C-alpha cells in the first residue's frame, strides 16, 4: 500500500485524479495490516506530511497518517515514540529544520492518537521540557503561535511546577524579540495574529495558576526597564501580554513596583516610556489603564521628575496616535491624563498646539463615531487647559478658531476635571524639573522661569527691563555693593540682556524682593508687588549716600530739576511724579491742598452711565489763569476713588489757599500711521492699525471705556458729601466739599494701574471687573506748572497756553502692558506685552536737532509678548484686541514713557553726562565675567544635551509599520535654564 501511495503522488495525473486514488488508500486503512506494513505507511505519510512540495502533498500525508493511526493505534504508538519525537525536536526531519512549525503541526497531529495510551505520560513530560527549551531559544512569532496551539490543545505539554514560572518568564523574553520585517498588509496581519496566539499561552497558564502572574510581571518590568538601543529595544508586541493580566491585580502590582527600593528612577522612566510606545499596538485592551495606573502610583510616591520626563518626552507621540482609529481609544485616555495631571507648567500642552488644528480637521473629515467622540473629548480637554494656562493669546487663537463649532464645557465641569486629575501636589519646586524649555527665542530675548505662580513677578520684571532708560540706569550703577536688592536686579537685568540661555530663573531675586506677607507658591497681585519693589529700591538707595552722590548728575530729559530734585534716587527720576490734592469747602469756599509724590496712578473704572463728555472745575474765586475747555459748572456727585499710592513720608499736610484749580482733560493723539512714521512694508501690516480706531474707542462708552476716560475720571472733581463729608478747618465742622487731583510733575515713566478687583459682599471674595478698556498708543497728560516753570517754558521757546495758562500737556508713548488672565485676583496668570525702543531718551532728536513735530513719535519699535519662559513677536493689534478674543485677559498695569518736549541748558549738560555714562561705562567686571562664564557653561551643556538626545532617539522604538502615517515624535531639547541661587 505504501508503494501504491508513492506511485500515485509521483504520477503525472491531476490533483483531482490523485485525490480520488488517495481516498481509496484511506478507505483501505481499516483492513488488517501487519506491523511492517503499518510502519511503512507511517513512514511514507510522515514524509509527505513534513517534506511535501505542495500543500496538497502535505494534506495527503496528514490524512493518510490520521486514517492508519486511528485504525492501527498500537502500531502507531510504537512508531510515535519518545525517541522519534525527541529526534524531530532536536534534529528535524531530513532537510526540514528542527525549528520548522510543520514539525509541531506533525507532533500535534500524532498526539491525538497516543494521548490516552500508557506511554503518553512520559511523552508529555518530554514535551514539557522541550517546549521550555524551545521558548528559551527565542523562537519567532510563527513558531510560537504553533507551540501555542499545541499547548492549547494539550495542556499536559505546559511545563509544571516551578518550571511554569520559568516558562512564562522565558516566553515574555521571546515576545520581546518579535519584529515585523515586512511592510505588506497580509504579512502585517499575520504577524499580529501570531503575536496574539503566542501571548495567549500566558493567558492559559495565568488562568490556571494565578501565583505565576506576579513573577511573570516582574520579568516583564525588568525587560522594559532595561536600557537598550537598536535591535535590543523590547518589541511593542509585549503590549499583547498586559491585556491578559487581571485588572483586580493592578493596584497590588503598581504598589509593589513603585515602593520597590531596588527599582531606580531611570528604570521606572524607561519602563513607562516603553509602555507608552505600546499604545501603537492595535486592538489590545487595558494598555491605557496600566499606563495611567503606573503614573498615578509614581505620583503617589512623589517622584514627579519621572512623570515630567515621560510627559515631555512622549506627549507628542501619544497625540499623534489620535490620527489612527485603531489605536485612538487608548491614546486619548493617556493623553487626557498626561495633560490634566501636568498642571505645574503649560509646556506639555504647548508642545501640541501646532498640531491641534490639523487633527481637528482630520477628525472632522473622518465622519466616524470614533472621530466624533474624539472631537468632543479633545475639545473638552483643550478648553480645560486653556482655562488652566490662560494668558497665551498669540498661540491659542488658531486653536480656538479650529474649535469654534465644538461644544464648550461649563466652568464647573472644567474645574472638576482639573481638580480630580491633578497630582497630589503642584508645588513650586516642580518647576525645577521642567528642563525641556524652548530654545532661544527668535526675538533674541530671554524668558524667565515660572517658579510656581510667580508670573506676577516675571511680568513686572520684563516690563521694567523693557523700560530701556531704567534698564540702562540699573546696569550702569557703579557703586551698588551696599544696595543688595539693586545689585540683584542689576545682575538679573544683565543676564536678561547678555545671556545666551533661552531662560533664566530669578530664584534669588524672588527671595530678596518678595513682600513678607506674600506666601511663596500662591498667586499674588502684580501691582502690589511692583509698588513694593519700587519702594524697596527707592528706600535702599536713599539710605546710601555714596550712591546718591553718584546718581545726582543723572538726569532724564523732561524731568524738571529743582532744589527738591537734587540727589533724587533712580526710582524717583524714572517713576516719580507729583500731584496736588485740593479740597474746597462749599460752605466757606476755603481751599486746602496737599502735595504728594506717586510712582503710579490707580485708575478706577467709572460706574455705568457716568458721563465723561466734559471736565468739571472748581469755580475760581480769584482766577490766575484764563479758562480753557468747557465752561464752569457745578459737579455732580461721584463715587469715592482710591487715593494714589505714595510713600507716607512724602505726604504733606493740607494747606490753605484762595486760588482755584481747573481740570484739563487728558487727550489721545493720532493713529499709528501718524505717530509711527517708521512703519513701512518691512514691518508686519498687523501693526498698522489705529491707536484710536473710532470715536467710541477714543472717548469710551459703557461697553468699552478707554484709558483716557479713566484718567479723566481720576482727575475730575469728586463730591465729598453724606458719610464722606470733609472736615473744614476754617469752619471747624463737617462740610460738603469738592476734591480735585492735579498732576504737577509728570514722571518719566507713567505707570497706570487699573483697579479691576473689588470686594463682593455677596460672595465675600474679591471679584474681577473684566470690562474691556481700550489702550491708546499715545496720550497727552495735563500737568499744572508753577509760575517759575512757566518762565522755563517761555525760555525754552515753547509757546505758553493762551492767556498764560498754567497747564502743559505732556506726551506719553505706550511701552508695555501687563495683562491679567483669569476671573479673580487669587487665581489666573500674568503676562506682559512690551516694545523695544531702538532709540532712547538721549537721542539727538530729543534735543530738537531733527525738528520732529511734537505729536510725532520719536522712536521705532517692535512689540514682544513675554509669558514666563516664552518670548515671541507680537503687535499693537494683539495688545488692543486681547480682551475681545479672550474675555478673561484684561489690561492691568501699563507703562507709558514720556516724550521729550523741552529742556533747559542745565538739563542738556546732564543728558550729555548721562550719555557718556551709558555709552562708556561697562558692566561691573565681576558681573561681566560671571555672564561670560555662564555662557560658556551653557554651550557645554548644549553639547552634552545633543549627545544625550542622539542616544535617546536611537533607543526609542520606531513607529510601527501598521501606522502608515509617519509623524515625528519631537526632539528633546537641552536644558538652557540658569538657576540663580
C-alpha positions, 0 to 999 in steps of 0.5 A: 500500500505504501508503494501504491501511495508513492506511485500515485503522488509521483504520477503525472495525473491531476490533483483531482485524479490523485485525490480520488486514488488517495481516498481509496488508500484511506478507505483501505486503512481499516483492513488488517495490516501487519506491523511492517506494513503499518510502519511503512505507511507511517513512514511514507505519510510522515514524509509527505506530511513534513517534506511535501512540495505542495500543500496538497502533498502535505494534506495527503500525508496528514490524512493518510497518517490520521486514517492508519493511526486511528485504525492501527493505534498500537502500531502507531504508538510504537512508531510515535515514540519518545525517541522519534519525537525527541529526534524531530525536536532536536534534529528535524526531519531530513532537510526540514529544520528542527525549528520548522512549525510543520514539525509541531503541526506533525507532533500535534497531529500524532498526539491525538492518537497516543494521548490516552495510551500508557506511554503518553505520560512520559511523552508529555513530560518530554514535551514539557521540557522541550517546549521550555527549551524551545521558548528559551531559544527565542523562537519567532512569532510563527513558531510560537503561535504553533507551540501555542496551539499545541499547548492549547490543545494539550495542556499536559505539554505546559511545563509544571511546577516551578518550571511554569514560572520559568516558562512564562518568564522565558516566553515574555523574553521571546515576545520581546524579540518579535519584529515585523520585517515586512511592510505588506498588509497580509504579512502585517496581519499575520504577524499580529495574529501570531503575536496574539496566539503566542501571548495567549499561552500566558493567558492559559497558564495565568488562568490556571495558576494565578501565583505565576502572574506576579513573577511573570510581571516582574520579568516583564518590568525588568525587560522594559526597564532595561536600557537598550538601543537598536535591535535590543529595544523590547518589541511593542508586541509585549503590549499583547501580554498586559491585556491578559493580566487581571485588572483586580491585580493592578493596584497590588502590582503598581504598589509593589513596583513603585515602593520597590527600593531596588527599582531606580528612577531611570528604570521606572522612566524607561519602563513607562516610556516603553509602555507608552510606545505600546499604545501603537499596538492595535486592538489590545485592551487595558494598555491605557489603564496600566499606563495611567495606573503606573503614573498615578502610583509614581505620583503617589510616591512623589517622584514627579521628575519621572512623570515630567520626563515621560510627559515631555518626552512622549506627549507628542507621540501619544497625540499623534496616535489620535490620527489612527482609529485603531489605536485612538481609544487608548491614546486619548485616555493617556493623553487626557491624563498626561495633560490634566495631571501636568498642571505645574507648567503649560509646556506639555500642552504647548508642545501640541498646539501646532498640531491641534488644528490639523487633527481637528480637521482630520477628525472632522473629515473622518465622519466616524463615531470614533472621530466624533467622540474624539472631537468632543473629548479633545475639545473638552480637554483643550478648553480645560487647559486653556482655562488652566494656562490662560494668558497665551493669546498669540498661540491659542487663537488658531486653536480656538478658531479650529474649535469654534463649532465644538461644544464648550464645557461649563466652568464647573465641569472644567474645574472638576476635571482639573481638580480630580486629575491633578497630582497630589501636589503642584508645588513650586519646586516642580518647576525645577524639573521642567528642563525641556524649555524652548530654545532661544527665542527668535526675538533674541530675548530671554524668558524667565522661569515660572517658579510656581505662580510667580508670573506676577513677578516675571511680568513686572520684571520684563516690563521694567527691563523693557523700560530701556532708560531704567534698564540702562540706569540699573546696569550702569550703577557703579557703586551698588555693593551696599544696595543688595536688592539693586545689585540683584536686579542689576545682575538679573537685568544683565543676564536678561540682556547678555545671556545666551540661555533661552531662560533664566530663573530669578530664584534669588531675586524672588527671595530678596524682593518678595513682600513678607506677607506674600506666601511663596507658591500662591498667586499674588497681585502684580501691582502690589508687588511692583509698588513694593519693589519700587519702594524697596529700591527707592528706600535702599538707595536713599539710605546710601549716600555714596550712591546718591552722590553718584546718581545726582548728575543723572538726569532724564530729559523732561524731568524738571530739576529743582532744589527738591530734585537734587540727589533724587534716587533712580526710582524717583527720576524714572517713576516719580511724579507729583500731584496736588490734592485740593479740597474746597469747602462749599460752605466757606469756599476755603481751599486746602491742598496737599502735595504728594509724590506717586510712582503710579496712578490707580485708575478706577473704572467709572460706574455705568452711565457716568458721563465723561463728555466734559471736565468739571472745575472748581469755580475760581474765586480769584482766577490766575489763569484764563479758562480753557475747555468747557465752561464752569459748572457745578459737579455732580456727585461721584463715587469715592476713588482710591487715593494714589499710592505714595510713600507716607513720608512724602505726604504733606499736610493740607494747606490753605489757599484762595486760588482755584484749580481747573481740570484739563482733560487728558487727550489721545493723539493720532493713529499709528500711521501718524505717530509711527512714521517708521512703519513701512512694508518691512514691518508686519501690516498687523501693526498698522492699525489705529491707536484710536480706531473710532470715536467710541474707542477714543472717548469710551462708552459703557461697553468699552471705556478707554484709558483716557476716560479713566484718567479723566475720571481720576482727575475730575472733581469728586463730591465729598458729601453724606458719610464722606463729608470733609472736615473744614478747618476754617469752619471747624465742622463737617462740610460738603466739599469738592476734591480735585487731583492735579498732576504737577510733575509728570514722571518719566515713566507713567505707570497706570494701574487699573483697579479691576478687583473689588470686594463682593459682599455677596460672595465675600471674595474679591471679584474681577471687573473684566470690562474691556478698556481700550489702550491708546498708543499715545496720550497727552497728560495735563500737568499744572506748572508753577509760575517759575516753570512757566518762565522755563517754558517761555525760555525754552521757546515753547509757546505758553497756553493762551492767556498764560495758562498754567497747564502743559500737556505732556506726551506719553508713548505706550511701552508695555502692558501687563495683562491679567488672565483669569476671573479673580485676583487669587487665581489666573496668570500674568503676562506682559506685552512690551516694545523695544525702543531702538532709540532712547531718551538721549537721542539727538532728536530729543534735543530738537536737532531733527525738528520732529513735530511734537505729536510725532513719535520719536522712536521705532519699535517692535512689540514682544509678548513675554509669558514666563519662559516664552518670548515671541513677536507680537503687535499693537493689534494683539495688545488692543484686541486681547480682551475681545478674543479672550474675555478673561485677559484684561489690561492691568498695569501699563507703562507709558514713557514720556516724550521729550518736549523741552529742556533747559541748558542745565538739563542738556549738560546732564543728558550729555553726562548721562550719555557718556555714562551709558555709552562708556561705562561697562558692566561691573567686571565681576558681573561681566565675567560671571555672564561670560562664564555662564555662557560658556557653561551653557554651550557645554551643556548644549553639547552634552544635551545633543549627545544625550538626545542622539542616544535617546532617539536611537533607543526609542522604538520606531513607529510601527509599520501598521501606522502608515502615517509617519509623524515625528515624535519631537526632539528633546531639547537641552536644558538652557535654564540658569538657576540663580541661587 
